Amino acid sequence: MIVLDASAVVEAITDVGARGQQVREVMMGDGDWAMPAHGPTEVANALRGLRLARLTTDEEFRGQLALLQRMELVLFPVSPLLSRVADLAMNATAYDAAYLVLGEVLEARVLTTDRKLATVPGTHADVHVVAIG
């Protein structure tokens, strides 16, 4: 199982170039995808941001959301993670900490495009960063 953070899913859905391909390859290497329950909402909001910035069309936005809906994600409730999220609160947002804590609990790699997740002090999550740019 691999924990997907929102940045990785957005990249996998929207980037048709080398970056998106790299994320998709890592994802396909482990077809069991986990996210905290807030993950799809965070992805949808990022996709909305791309739409509002007119970087995607309405048709593309709706297609991206449909693809997100079809992804076979195992979603985990956030409430049981909150005590550990609190431990990381001084160094990570609650959103980011939830991905890291889920990785710790599941003993699974966390896939992200966000370099700062790999440097959060106090976590022992195995963070795999797919570099962008």
C-alpha positions in Angstrom: 0.0 0.0 0.0 1.1 3.5 -0.8 -0.2 6.7 0.8 -0.9 9.3 -1.9 -0.9 13.0 -0.9 -3.0 15.5 -2.8 -0.1 16.9 -4.8 0.8 13.5 -6.2 -2.8 12.8 -7.3 -3.2 16.2 -8.9 0.0 15.7 -10.8 -1.1 12.2 -11.9 -4.4 13.5 -13.1 -3.3 16.7 -14.8 0.2 16.4 -16.0 0.5 14.6 -19.4 4.3 15.1 -19.5 7.3 13.5 -17.8 6.4 14.6 -14.3 2.9 13.1 -14.4 4.2 10.0 -16.0 6.8 9.6 -13.2 4.1 9.9 -10.5 1.8 7.5 -12.3 4.7 4.9 -12.6 5.3 5.0 -8.9 1.6 4.7 -8.3 1.3 1.7 -10.6 4.2 0.0 -8.9 1.8 -0.4 -5.9 -1.8 -0.4 -6.9 -3.2 -0.2 -3.4 -3.7 3.6 -2.8 -4.5 5.0 0.6 -5.4 8.6 1.6 -6.8 10.2 4.7 -10.5 10.9 4.1 -10.0 14.6 3.4 -7.6 13.7 0.5 -10.1 13.7 -2.4 -11.6 17.0 -1.2 -8.1 18.5 -1.2 -7.4 17.2 -4.7 -10.8 18.5 -5.9 -10.0 21.9 -4.5 -6.6 22.0 -6.2 -8.3 21.1 -9.5 -10.8 23.9 -8.9 -7.9 26.3 -8.5 -6.5 25.3 -11.8 -10.0 25.8 -13.3 -10.4 29.3 -11.7 -6.9 30.2 -13.0 -8.2 29.2 -16.5 -5.5 26.6 -16.8 -8.1 24.0 -17.6 -11.5 24.1 -19.3 -14.7 23.3 -17.7 -14.8 20.0 -19.6 -11.3 19.1 -18.4 -12.1 20.0 -14.8 -15.2 17.8 -14.9 -13.2 15.0 -16.5 -10.5 15.3 -13.9 -13.1 15.1 -11.1 -14.7 12.0 -12.8 -11.3 10.4 -12.9 -10.7 11.1 -9.2 -14.1 9.5 -8.5 -13.1 6.4 -10.4 -9.7 6.0 -8.6 -9.8 3.0 -6.2 -8.7 4.9 -3.1 -8.8 3.4 0.3 -9.9 6.3 2.5 -9.0 6.3 6.2 -10.8 8.4 8.9 -8.7 11.3 10.1 -10.0 11.3 13.7 -7.9 8.4 14.9 -4.8 10.2 13.5 -5.4 13.5 15.3 -3.3 12.9 18.4 -0.2 12.2 16.3 -1.2 15.1 13.9 -1.0 17.3 17.0 2.6 16.1 17.6 3.6 17.4 14.2 1.5 20.6 14.4 4.5 23.0 14.8 6.1 21.7 11.7 3.3 20.7 9.3 -0.2 21.7 8.5 -2.9 19.3 9.8 -3.6 18.3 6.2 0.0 17.4 5.5 0.5 15.8 8.9 -2.4 13.5 8.2 -0.7 12.0 5.2 2.5 11.5 7.1 0.8 10.0 10.1 -1.2 7.6 7.9 2.1 6.5 6.3 3.5 5.9 9.8 0.4 3.9 10.9 0.2 1.8 7.7 4.0 1.5 7.5 3.6 2.6 3.9 5.5 5.0 1.7 4.0 8.5 1.2 4.1 9.7 -2.4 4.2 13.4 -2.9 5.6 16.2 -5.1 6.0 18.5 -2.1 9.6 18.4 -0.9 8.8 19.9 2.5 7.0 16.7 3.5 10.3 14.8 3.4 11.8 17.2 5.9 9.1 17.5 8.6 10.9 17.0 11.9 9.5 14.3 14.2 8.0 12.0 11.6 9.3 8.6 10.7 7.2 8.3 7.6 8.9 7.0 4.4 8.4 9.9 2.1 9.0 9.5 -1.6 9.2 12.9 -3.4 8.7 13.1 -7.2 10.6 16.3 -8.0 8.8 18.9 -10.1 10.8 21.2 -12.3 
